[in-house]
Structures are given as structure tokens and as C-alpha cells.
Amino acid sequence: MDYVMEAASSAHFSGLRLDGLLSSPNATSPRASVPDNTTRQPFVIGVSGGTASGKTTVCDMIIQQLHDHRVVLVNQDSFYRGLTPEESERVHEYNFDHPDAFDTEQLLDCIEKLKSGQSYNVPIYDFKEHRRSSDSFRKVNASDVIILEGILVFHDSRIRNLMNMKIFVDSDADVRLARRIRRDTVERGRDINSVLEQYAKFVKPAFDDFVLPSKKYADVIIPRGGDNHVAIDLIVQHIRTKLGQHNLCKIYPHVYVIQSTFQIRGMHTLIRDREITKHDFVFYSDRLIRLVVEHGLGHLPFTEKQVVTPTGSVYTGVDFCKKLCGVSIIRSGESMENALRACCKGIKIGKILIHRDGDNGKQLIYERLPTDISERHVLLLDPVLATGNSANQAIELLLQKGVPEDHIIFLNLISAPEGIHCVCKRFPSLKIVTSEIDVSLNDEYRVIPGMGEFGDRYFGTDD
């Protein structure tokens, strides 16, 4: 059975600090709307792979499925350097697959300007004459999504660093050669012998020297290129999710979405499945909670510390934050306590109960907190951030107890955009760490797609 896709060794499918874009992937919900004064930055997707591997087909399929967003495609081929008269006379000896064949500085300028919201005049390259058009260009406007496609778009680190997602299209060498012969003879007016000679002399060595080594930078690898419809569908679904997260993390710089991999995506798939057993739900929820807790601990202050190793050497490291406690919002938040205890030996944990009193909407609060909580950094625990009302009540209580707002880190598994807006507007210095931002709330104020009543499912009290 063929693998649908492979997670790259770097395993950071979106480990970006998802900065800048759009509202929720589902912009139909008014509660998920984004303030009009938000500075928006595009989401840049790099697509690389060997010549004729199916990159263009993959890009076209992604663009077609992202029809509700403004998407532009920039081809690295447009930035070939025009040949000098001397090079043109010996064109069969010119290596078009070498990094020096491209005007990388201009390509970098193009992507930087598009990311800053400016339009750009992309040159038009004539593959038959091997030079740029002197009197025409293609104007590309700033858009929500920029797809940069080319054999060497991962080669230069400056361009790589501008990308939010990197996709490598992997196809069999024989398939790539057959496609190249068909393309160059039909579209570029070349004869078969010259195509084969160029392939053996330049294309294959350049692939081995430059293209294949850049595969290690990819976040996602698609075997079989455009024929792999399942992989492309999954990537598009993931891009839609990331676009919503990308936007909120730009609006609120203290919102952090943990680095997403297909392992994390797989665990989310399992715990969101209504048919999963309670045992498996608890097991995979605990795994995800542990990851969120570990990420949250990374936002605590550290101090430098030196220790002597068993070899007698001095190691300079860091010392953990000593004044720390957890606070769970009862009762779902209690599901996160074991993971916190496993990470922080002997940590104190307090509890807050927020209960809606009948139809009048009044909230009753019960609390049991460490007496010195005002001196501590607080990890506030609740697996689901929905409307944000309960979270705000809990945070307000902590502030009344003397905890500084910037000493609170709110940890959850999934967040609704409405809840993030609600909490971050009221408490802009508080940090939120989550593993995924969902689409929206429905009319019943439930997170969609969500995972149902987490506490009932975790503790086995659901119907």
C-alpha cells in the first residue's frame, strides 16, 4: 500500500509561529470575524521537487480547492537570468538547473514585497529565446495565499525562511524524464536528442546536487505528485485550518499554537471521533495534553545555571521557574493535572469551579488556591476554550488574588476563535497555548468541529 504522504524529518508541518492572515477558514460565522484594522500578511507555501515532478499540477489543485481565498502563483522559472549573446551561442552547454541560472535576488525582492502587501511586476521568460521579455510582465497583486513553485525554491535559506509551509513533490525519475521530454518538445520547441543530452549532462546531476538535498527542508512530502489526490486533499484541509490559526496569532501575539505534525493531527482525529473507546480517548488526550503542557512550560522565565558534569566539566544551562502552580477549571481542567504533575515534580495545583445558576445566568465561583498564589506563575488548565466566558471569570479571580496578568498561561487542547477574541481582548498580556484552533462556535455555543463534552468523555460520565 502506497503511503499517502510522508512527514519530513524536521516534522514541523506548521511549526511556524503562525503569523498573519484571514479570519476563520469558515468566514460565514459572524462571531468568528476579525477586526477590520488588522494588519494582514499572506500565507506563503513553497512547492519544490525535481523537474517535471508534478509541481505545477499540485499547485493548480491546491489553488482550485482554495477557491474561497485569494491565491496567487509565482513560478521560479520566471526569474531565470537572460542569457548573454555569448551564452546564447552555446546554449546547449548552459546549465539551467544550477542555482546561478536564477536571479535569486529579484525573486527574494518579489516575495518580500508581496508579503508586505505590495504588488509586483513578475518578468516573463521566453524559453525558446532564453531571455526575458523587454516590454511585458505579469502583475501579481498581494493576496491571502502565495504559492512559490520551482525546483530550487528551498535552496536559498533567505527564501525558505519566508515560507509558512514547504511541500516537496516526489516522483519517480523515469516518470519525470518522460514528462520533461513531452513538455520540452511540445511546449518549448526542442528535439528529443537535445532534451536527453541536456538531461544527462545537467538536469540529473543538478537534481542530485541541489534539488534532492533540499528535500530535507520540506514539511510535507507528496509521493506521486498530482496523482496523489488523497494527499493533496489532506494538505488543503490542513492549510485551511492553519489559515485561521495564522490570522489569530498575528492579531494576538500571545496566542501560541503548538507545532503541528501528522502525529498531532492523527491524535486529534482519534479523540474527535465519536466512535472511539473511552480508554483510547483518555490515552490520546493525555498524550496531547502532555505536549501542550510542555509547550506552556517553555514560556516560563528561566535563569542561567551552571553545573559540573560527571566528567568534571562545567555545563551552562538554565534553571526552572521555582514559583509555579497549576489551576484547573473544574471539572474538565482536572484532566490536565496528571500531565502537569508528570512534568513538574511536587507542583501545587489549585481549583476553580464556575457554575451557571439557573436561567438568570449568574455565575457562582468556588476556589481553592495556594495562599501565596500572587507570587507564582499560574498555568490555567481547561481543555476546551469555547465562548471564553468561564475562562474570563477564572482569570478575573486570579487577578483579584494578586496574580499579575502576564504571569498567567492558559493551556487548552482546542480553542474557538470567538473564545480567543473574548479572552485576549480583555486580558492582552495573558498567554494562550493550544494545540489547534477550530473553525467557530455554532448557534448552541459549541465548538465546531470540536470534540463534544470533554469532561464527560474523559471521566466516563457521558450517556
Sequence and secondary structure as in RCSB ss.txt:
>XXXX:A:sequence
MDYVMEAASSAHFSGLRLDGLLSSPNATSPRASVPDNTTRQPFVIGVSGGTASGKTTVCDMIIQQLHDHRVVLVN
QDSFYRGLTPEESERVHEYNFDHPDAFDTEQLLDCIEKLKSGQSYNVPIYDFKEHRRSSDSFRKVNASDVIILEG
ILVFHDSRIRNLMNMKIFVDSDADVRLARRIRRDTVERGRDINSVLEQYAKFVKPAFDDFVLPSKKYADVIIPRG
GDNHVAIDLIVQHIRTKLGQHNLCKIYPHVYVIQSTFQIRGMHTLIRDREITKHDFVFYSDRLIRLVVEHGLGHL
PFTEKQVVTPTGSVYTGVDFCKKLCGVSIIRSGESMENALRACCKGIKIGKILIHRDGDNGKQLIYERLPTDISE
RHVLLLDPVLATGNSANQAIELLLQKGVPEDHIIFLNLISAPEGIHCVCKRFPSLKIVTSEIDVSLNDEYRVIPG
MGEFGDRYFGTDD
>XXXX:A:secstr
   S EE TT  TT S      S SSTT GGG   TT     EEEEEEESTTSSHHHHHHHHHHHTTTS EEEEE
GGGGB    HHHHHTGGG  TTSGGGB HHHHHHHHHHHHTT  EEEEEEETTTTEEEEEEEEEE   SEEEEE 
TTTTTSHHHHTT SEEEEEE  HHHHHHHHHHHHHHTS   HHHHHHHIIIIIHHHIIIIIGGGGGG SEEEETG
GG HHHHHHHHHHHHHHHHHHHHHHH TTEEE    HHHHHHHHHHH TTS HHHHHHHHHHHHHHHHHHHHTTS
  EEEEEE TTS EEEEEE  SSEEEEEEETGGGGGHHHHHHHSTT EEEEEEEEEEGGGTEEEEEEE  TTGGG
SEEEEE SEESSSHHHHHHHHHHHHTT  GGGEEEEEEEE HHHHHHHHHH TTSEEEEEEE SEE TTS EES 
 S HHHHHHT   
